[in-house]
Amino acid sequence: MELEARLKAKATELGFAACGIARADAAPRAGERLHQWLAEGRHGDMIWMEERKHHRESPAGLWPEVRSVIALGMSYAPKDDPLRLADEGGIGRISVYAQGPDYHDVIKRQLKALGRWLAVDAGQERGDFDLKVFVDTAPVMEKPLSEAAGLGWQGKHTNLVSRTEGSWLFLGAIYTTLDLVPDRAGTDSCGSCDACQRACPTDAFPAPYRLDARRCISYLTIEHSGAIPHEFRRAIGNRIYGCDDCLAVCPWNKFAASASANLAFAPRAELVAPSLADLLSLDDAGFRQVFAGSPIKRIGRVKMTRNALIAAGNSGEAALIGVVTALLDDPHAVVRGAAVWALRLLDRSVWGTERAARRAVEPDEDVRAEWDRQ
C-alpha cells in the first residue's frame, strides 16, 4: 500500500471522517480573497485576521519549507435538528459545535497522533522530514486548502461542504516537507441552491460565497466585544453562542449521518437547551465552572450575560424580569445596557423605574445609549 493510502487509513482509524492531500501552493486565490475581505472591513473586530494576513494567505507564508498539506475533517453531525428550539423563549440556543468539549483539544490530540505515526512510517521509507499540525487557532486557511485537497468545496455560506458529511466538519491540517501525491480538488456542487443565503437571519451574505462577519450572529455573539448593534438584536432571537442556520438548511446534510460523528463531540446535556434564568444568575466563578472544558469559556461571563440578556428580551418571558432587573447593578456597562434593553421589551413599568433610570443616566456610553433610544 502506498504511503498516501496508509495515511488515509490511519486517519480513519483515529476518527477523521475525511482526509485529503494538496500541494502547498494549491489554493493560490485564497490570499487574494482574504486581502479583499479585509480591505472591505468585513472582518469587524477580528484584528488578528489582519495582523497575521501575511502568514494566513498561503501555507508558505507561515512556513516556507512546506511542500504538502494534509487536510483532515472530523464529523460533528448533530442527532437532532439544530433549528428545533428556535421558538423556545426560556432557553438559549448554543451552536452545535460548542455543545460538547472543546474541539480544538480533541482534534489537536488526534492530529498529533497522526503526525507521530507519519513520522515513523514515512521516516522509514523516505528519511528525515518535518511536519507541523494546526487547528483553527493558527493562521491557516483550512477551508480553501480542504477544497484543494478534495474534502469538499466552499459553499455559498463560505463554509466547507462535503458530499458525505454535509456542512458538519471540523477541519485541521498537517503541513509537511514531504512530497505527497495530491488528490483531485473538490468541485462546487451548490448549483442554483441558495437555501443558506435565505436562511440567514441578519442578511450576512452580501453575495453568494461572501460573508460580512459584522452582520453574522456567530461573530456578534462570540467575537464582538461591545454592545450588539440594535439592528441585529431582534433577529438574534434566543441564540446565545453562535448560529447554525446557514449550515442546518444545506441539502447536502441529508448524507451526513450523526452515527458517524466523532463520539468525543457528544453534547453535554446542560448545554443543549440551557435555561436563560440560570445563565443570567451566573457570576464569574459560576460561569467558569459551567463552561469548563468548553470552547464557550473563552468568551467570558460578560459576553455570555450580554447574549443571554438579548435572548431574554426577545423571549417575552415575564418570569425573567426579576433576574434581568438584578443585572441593572452589574459592574459592566455592556451588561447594564443589555439589561435596560431587555427590560424595555419585557415590562415597560420595570424599565421605567427609578433604579433603571439611575443606571441609564450614569456616565457610561452603553447604558445611556439605551435610554436615549426611547
C-alpha positions in Angstrom: 0.0 0.0 0.0 1.3 3.4 -0.9 2.1 5.9 1.8 -0.8 8.1 0.9 -3.3 5.2 1.2 -1.7 4.1 4.5 -2.0 7.7 5.8 -5.7 7.9 5.0 -6.4 4.5 6.6 -4.7 5.7 9.8 -6.6 8.9 9.7 -9.9 6.9 9.6 -8.7 4.8 12.5 -8.1 8.0 14.5 -11.6 9.2 14.0 -11.2 11.5 11.0 -14.1 11.3 8.6 -12.2 12.9 5.7 -8.5 13.1 4.7 -7.0 14.6 1.5 -3.7 15.9 0.2 -2.9 19.1 -1.6 0.2 20.7 -2.8 1.2 23.7 -0.6 0.5 26.1 -3.5 -2.8 24.5 -4.5 -5.0 27.4 -3.4 -3.4 30.5 -5.0 -6.6 32.6 -5.0 -7.2 32.2 -1.2 -4.8 35.0 -0.4 -6.3 37.4 -2.9 -9.8 36.8 -1.5 -8.5 37.3 2.0 -7.0 40.7 1.2 -10.2 41.8 -0.5 -12.3 40.7 2.5 -10.0 42.6 4.9 -9.9 45.7 2.7 -13.7 45.8 2.8 -13.6 45.7 6.6 -15.8 42.6 6.7 -13.7 41.1 9.5 -15.1 43.6 12.0 -13.2 43.5 15.4 -11.1 40.4 14.4 -7.9 42.4 14.2 -5.9 39.3 14.4 -7.0 38.3 10.9 -5.3 41.4 9.6 -2.3 41.3 11.8 -1.3 37.9 10.5 -2.6 38.1 7.0 0.9 37.5 5.6 1.0 34.2 7.4 -2.5 33.2 6.5 -2.5 34.0 2.8 -0.6 30.8 1.9 1.0 27.9 3.6 4.4 29.1 2.6 3.7 32.4 4.2 3.6 30.6 7.5 6.2 28.0 6.8 8.4 28.5 3.7 9.6 24.9 3.7 6.2 23.3 3.4 5.6 21.1 0.3 2.3 19.3 1.0 -0.8 19.9 3.1 -2.7 17.0 4.6 -6.3 18.3 5.2 -8.5 16.5 7.7 -12.0 16.7 8.9 -13.9 15.2 11.8 -17.7 14.9 11.7 -19.9 16.5 14.3 -23.2 15.9 12.6 -26.0 16.5 15.1 -28.5 13.9 16.1 -31.4 16.5 16.2 -32.4 19.4 14.1 -30.4 22.5 15.3 -33.4 24.7 14.5 -35.9 22.9 16.6 -35.6 25.2 19.6 -36.0 28.4 17.7 -39.3 29.3 19.4 -38.4 28.2 22.9 -38.3 31.5 24.7 -37.0 30.5 28.1 -33.8 28.8 26.8 -30.7 29.8 25.0 -29.5 28.2 21.8 -25.9 27.2 21.5 -24.3 26.3 18.2 -24.0 22.5 17.7 -20.2 22.6 17.6 -20.0 24.2 21.1 -22.3 21.9 23.0 -19.6 19.3 23.7 -16.0 19.5 24.7 -13.6 22.0 23.1 -13.0 20.6 19.6 -9.5 22.2 19.5 -8.3 19.8 22.1 -9.9 16.8 20.5 -8.6 17.5 17.0 -5.1 18.6 18.0 -4.7 15.4 20.0 -5.6 13.2 17.0 -3.5 15.4 14.6 -0.5 14.9 16.8 -1.2 11.1 16.9 -1.4 11.0 13.1 1.8 13.1 12.9 3.7 10.7 15.2 2.5 7.8 13.1 3.6 9.6 9.9 7.0 10.4 11.3 7.7 6.7 11.9 6.0 5.2 8.8 7.2 7.7 6.3 10.6 8.2 8.1 11.4 4.5 7.5 10.5 4.9 3.8 11.7 8.4 2.9 14.1 9.5 5.5 14.1 12.7 7.6 11.3 15.3 7.1 9.4 17.8 9.1 5.7 18.4 9.9 3.5 20.8 11.8 -0.1 20.4 13.0 -2.7 23.1 13.0 -6.3 23.6 14.2 -8.1 26.9 13.6 -6.3 28.9 16.2 -3.3 29.1 13.8 -3.3 31.4 10.8 -4.2 28.7 8.3 -6.8 28.9 5.5 -8.3 25.5 6.3 -11.4 25.8 4.0 -9.7 26.6 0.7 -7.0 24.1 1.5 -9.5 21.4 2.3 -11.3 22.2 -1.0 -7.9 21.9 -2.8 -7.4 18.5 -1.1 -10.7 17.1 -2.2 -12.6 17.1 1.1 -15.4 19.2 -0.5 -15.9 22.7 -1.6 -16.6 26.1 -0.1 -20.3 26.6 -0.3 -22.3 29.8 -0.7 -22.2 30.1 3.1 -18.4 30.2 2.8 -18.0 27.0 4.9 -16.8 23.7 3.6 -19.5 21.4 2.2 -18.8 17.7 1.9 -20.8 15.2 -0.3 -20.7 12.7 2.6 -20.6 14.9 5.7 -22.6 17.9 4.6 -21.7 21.1 6.4 -20.7 19.4 9.7 -17.0 19.0 9.6 -14.3 20.3 12.0 -11.1 21.0 10.0 -7.5 20.5 10.8 -4.3 20.4 8.8 -0.8 18.9 8.8 1.9 20.8 6.9 4.9 18.7 5.9 8.1 18.9 3.9 7.2 15.6 2.3 6.3 15.5 -1.4 3.0 13.6 -1.3 0.7 12.7 -4.2 -2.1 15.3 -4.2 -5.8 14.4 -4.5 -8.2 15.9 -7.0 -9.7 19.2 -5.8 -13.3 19.4 -4.7 -15.9 20.6 -7.2 -18.5 23.2 -6.4 -21.9 21.4 -6.2 -24.1 24.2 -4.8 -25.8 24.7 -8.2 -28.7 27.1 -8.1 -29.4 26.4 -4.4 -29.5 29.5 -2.2 -31.0 28.0 1.0 -28.2 29.1 3.2 -28.4 32.7 1.9 -32.2 32.9 2.5 -31.9 31.3 6.0 -29.5 33.9 7.4 -31.5 36.0 10.0 -29.3 39.1 9.6 -28.5 39.1 5.9 -24.8 38.5 6.5 -24.2 37.3 2.9 -23.7 40.3 0.6 -23.4 37.8 -2.3 -23.0 34.1 -2.6 -19.6 32.8 -1.4 -19.1 36.1 0.5 -19.6 36.8 4.2 -19.8 40.0 6.1 -18.8 38.9 9.6 -20.1 42.2 11.1 -23.6 41.0 10.4 -23.1 37.4 11.3 -24.7 36.1 14.6 -21.7 33.9 15.3 -19.4 36.9 15.1 -21.7 39.1 17.1 -22.2 36.6 20.0 -18.6 35.3 20.1 -16.1 37.7 18.7 -17.7 41.1 19.1 -16.9 42.7 22.5 -19.1 45.7 22.8 -22.8 46.3 22.7 -24.6 44.3 20.0 -25.9 46.7 17.4 -29.7 47.3 17.8 -30.4 46.4 14.1 -29.5 42.8 14.9 -30.9 42.2 18.3 -34.4 41.0 17.4 -33.0 38.8 14.7 -30.7 37.1 17.2 -33.8 35.5 18.9 -32.6 33.0 21.5 -29.2 32.4 20.1 -26.6 33.0 22.8 -23.5 31.4 21.3 -23.1 31.1 17.5 -25.7 30.3 14.9 -26.3 27.1 12.8 -29.0 28.4 10.4 -27.0 28.6 7.2 -25.4 25.2 7.9 -28.5 23.4 9.1 -30.5 24.1 5.9 -27.8 22.8 3.5 -29.4 20.0 1.4 -26.1 18.1 1.4 -26.7 17.4 5.1 -29.0 14.6 4.2 -26.0 12.5 3.5 -24.4 13.3 6.9 -25.1 10.6 9.4 -25.0 11.5 13.1 -23.9 8.0 13.8 -20.6 8.7 12.0 -19.9 11.8 14.2 -17.0 11.6 16.5 -18.3 10.5 19.9 -15.9 12.9 21.5 -18.1 15.7 20.4 -21.3 14.3 22.1 -23.3 17.3 23.5 -23.4 17.9 27.3 -27.0 17.7 28.4 -26.8 21.1 30.2 -25.6 22.9 27.1 -28.3 21.5 24.7 -31.0 23.9 25.9 -29.7 25.9 28.9 -32.1 28.0 31.0 -31.7 31.7 30.4 -32.6 32.3 34.1 -29.7 30.1 35.2 -27.3 31.7 32.8 -28.3 35.2 33.9 -27.6 34.3 37.5 -24.0 33.2 37.0 -21.1 35.1 38.5 -17.6 34.8 37.1 -16.8 31.7 39.2 -20.1 30.1 38.2 -19.5 30.8 34.6 -16.1 29.2 34.6 -17.5 26.1 36.4 -20.4 25.6 34.0 -18.3 26.1 30.9 -15.1 24.4 32.0 -13.7 22.3 29.1 -16.0 24.1 26.6 -15.0 26.5 23.8 -17.6 28.8 25.2 -15.4 29.5 28.2 -13.1 31.8 26.2 -15.8 34.5 25.6 -16.1 35.1 29.4 -19.1 35.8 31.6 -19.7 39.4 30.4 -20.3 38.4 26.7 -22.4 35.4 27.7 -24.5 37.6 30.0 -24.9 40.2 27.3 -26.0 37.5 24.8 -28.4 35.9 27.3 -30.0 39.3 28.0 -30.7 39.8 24.3 -32.3 36.4 24.3 -34.3 37.3 27.4 -35.6 40.5 25.8 -36.7 38.5 22.8 -38.3 35.8 24.8 -41.4 37.6 26.1 -41.0 35.6 29.3 -42.2 37.7 32.2 -40.6 35.2 34.6 -37.2 36.6 33.6 -37.9 40.2 34.7 -36.5 39.6 38.2 -33.1 38.2 37.1 -32.8 40.8 34.3 -33.6 43.7 36.8 -30.9 42.5 39.1 -28.4 43.0 36.3 -29.1 46.7 36.2 -26.4 46.8 39.0 -23.8 44.8 37.1 -20.4 46.3 37.2 -20.0 46.1 33.4 -21.7 48.7 31.3 -22.3 46.4 28.3 -24.4 44.1 30.7 -26.3 47.0 32.2 -27.1 48.4 28.7 -28.4 45.0 27.6 -30.4 44.7 30.8 -32.1 48.1 30.1 -32.9 46.9 26.5 -34.3 43.6 27.7 -36.5 45.2 30.4 -37.9 47.6 27.9 -39.2 44.7 25.9 -40.3 42.5 28.9 -42.0 45.1 31.0 -42.1 48.9 30.5 -43.2 49.5 34.1 -40.0 47.9 35.4 -37.8 49.5 32.7 -39.1 52.9 33.8 -38.3 52.6 37.5 -36.1 55.0 39.3 -33.4 52.2 39.5 -33.4 51.7 35.8 -33.3 55.5 35.2 -30.4 55.9 37.6 -28.4 53.3 35.8 -29.3 54.9 32.4 -28.1 58.4 33.3 -24.8 57.3 34.8 -21.8 58.3 32.6 -21.2 55.2 30.6 -22.0 55.1 26.9 -23.6 51.7 26.6 -26.3 52.3 29.1 -27.0 55.9 28.3 -27.4 55.0 24.6 -30.1 52.5 25.5 -32.0 55.2 27.4 -31.6 57.8 24.7 -33.2 55.5 22.2 -36.5 55.6 24.0 
